[in-house]
Amino acid sequence: MSLTIGILFFEDTEELDAIGPWEVFSFALSQKDDCRVVTLSESGDTVTCAKGLKIVPDFALADAPPLDVLLVPGGMGTRREQHNQGLLDWIAKTAANCQWVTSVCTGSLLLYKAGVARGKQVTTHWSFVEKLREMGDITVRDDVRFVRDGNLVTSAGVSAGIDMALWLVGEIYDPDFARAVQKGIEYYPAPPYTAAV
């Protein structure tokens, strides 16, 4: 089975929103023939993420290959990009042909503005839940790491994208393969200081 997963980048993308799932998907697809993860930006030029990481995308949106999975990360850049009609149109058009459409953190805002998440159940970063609810025509859950509504899968903030990506690998292939990927990347969260949170 061939599979192309595209991860969108824009200025001020939150790094782990994109890189966490990229690690999961890249590790998984490295074990599969004719499968790849590609990075995308509107112009194809280098993108500077929220904390300074620079990404050189594989493709500009105009040159992007057909995608089976689209991942839209969050970050402060979503506040600007929600007004970028060209980007929103591309998201809507691309999402219509994807098997799965996903977001991490406030990437759900771009999916909402593109019309992809209208009338759907989603989640987002805890600090953005109420703002997204106020936009209307959307059900925003704040008690989950990720939520599925049809072929739309949205996750809470930052590290939650790793959980979502592993679940999606299990759906595309099977849970045992996803568990092997989890072991391969040694993802066994045991955060310190949890008693003080």
SVG drawing of the C-alpha trace seen along z (x, -y; Angstrom):
<svg xmlns="http://www.w3.org/2000/svg" viewBox="-23 -37 40 44">
<polyline fill="none" stroke="black" stroke-width="0.4" points="0.0,0.0 1.5,-3.3 1.0,-6.2 2.0,-9.9 1.7,-11.9 2.1,-15.7 3.0,-17.9 2.2,-21.6 4.6,-24.3 4.2,-28.0 6.0,-30.8 5.7,-30.3 4.6,-26.6 5.0,-25.1 7.9,-22.7 6.8,-19.6 3.3,-19.8 4.9,-18.9 8.1,-17.1 6.5,-14.7 4.1,-13.2 6.9,-13.4 9.1,-11.2 6.2,-8.7 5.2,-8.6 8.8,-8.6 9.8,-5.7 6.7,-3.8 6.9,-4.4 10.6,-3.6 9.5,0.0 7.0,-0.1 7.6,-0.2 6.4,-3.1 5.5,-5.2 6.8,-8.6 6.4,-11.7 6.8,-15.1 7.0,-18.6 5.2,-21.5 5.0,-25.2 3.1,-27.8 6.0,-29.0 8.4,-26.1 10.9,-28.5 12.5,-27.9 10.2,-28.3 11.2,-29.6 9.2,-27.8 8.1,-29.4 11.3,-28.7 13.7,-29.2 13.9,-25.8 14.3,-26.3 12.6,-23.8 13.4,-23.5 10.2,-22.0 10.2,-19.3 7.5,-21.1 5.6,-24.3 1.9,-23.9 1.6,-24.4 4.0,-21.5 2.7,-19.1 2.1,-15.5 -1.4,-14.0 -1.7,-13.3 -3.3,-10.4 -2.9,-12.1 -2.6,-15.8 -1.3,-17.1 -1.8,-20.7 0.2,-21.7 -0.5,-24.6 1.4,-27.5 1.1,-31.2 1.4,-31.3 -2.2,-30.0 -3.5,-33.3 -2.1,-34.9 -2.7,-32.1 -6.4,-31.9 -6.7,-35.0 -4.6,-33.5 -7.4,-32.6 -5.0,-31.0 -3.7,-28.6 -7.2,-27.9 -8.4,-27.1 -5.5,-24.7 -6.3,-23.0 -10.0,-22.6 -9.2,-21.2 -6.4,-18.9 -8.5,-17.6 -11.3,-16.6 -9.1,-14.0 -7.3,-12.7 -8.0,-9.4 -7.2,-11.2 -7.1,-14.9 -5.3,-15.7 -4.3,-18.6 -2.3,-19.2 -3.0,-22.0 -4.3,-25.1 -4.0,-23.6 -7.7,-22.9 -8.3,-26.6 -7.0,-26.4 -9.2,-23.3 -12.2,-25.2 -11.5,-28.3 -11.0,-26.1 -14.4,-24.6 -13.0,-21.1 -13.9,-21.0 -17.2,-22.9 -19.9,-20.9 -17.4,-18.4 -16.1,-17.2 -12.5,-18.3 -9.9,-19.1 -7.1,-21.7 -4.6,-23.1 -6.3,-23.6 -5.7,-27.4 -7.5,-27.7 -10.6,-25.5 -13.0,-28.4 -11.9,-30.6 -12.6,-27.8 -15.9,-27.0 -16.9,-30.7 -16.6,-30.5 -19.7,-28.3 -20.7,-25.3 -18.0,-23.1 -17.9,-20.9 -14.6,-21.3 -13.6,-18.6 -11.2,-19.5 -11.0,-16.1 -9.1,-14.0 -5.6,-13.8 -7.1,-13.3 -10.6,-12.8 -11.8,-11.3 -14.8,-12.4 -15.1,-10.5 -11.7,-10.8 -10.9,-14.0 -8.5,-13.4 -7.5,-16.4 -5.2,-16.3 -4.6,-18.6 -1.5,-20.6 2.1,-19.8 3.0,-16.4 -0.5,-15.1 0.3,-14.9 2.6,-12.0 -0.3,-10.0 -2.6,-10.9 0.1,-9.9 0.6,-6.5 -3.1,-5.9 -3.4,-6.7 -0.5,-4.4 -2.6,-1.7 -5.6,-2.5 -3.8,-2.6 -1.9,0.6 -2.7,2.4 -2.3,1.8 0.6,4.3 2.6,2.4 1.8,-0.9 3.0,0.7 6.2,1.7 6.7,-1.9 6.0,-3.1 8.7,-0.8 11.1,-1.8 10.9,-5.5 10.8,-4.6 7.7,-6.6 6.6,-5.7 5.6,-9.0 6.5,-9.2 6.7,-13.0 8.4,-14.2 6.6,-16.4 3.2,-15.1 2.1,-15.2 2.7,-18.9 0.6,-19.7"/>
</svg>
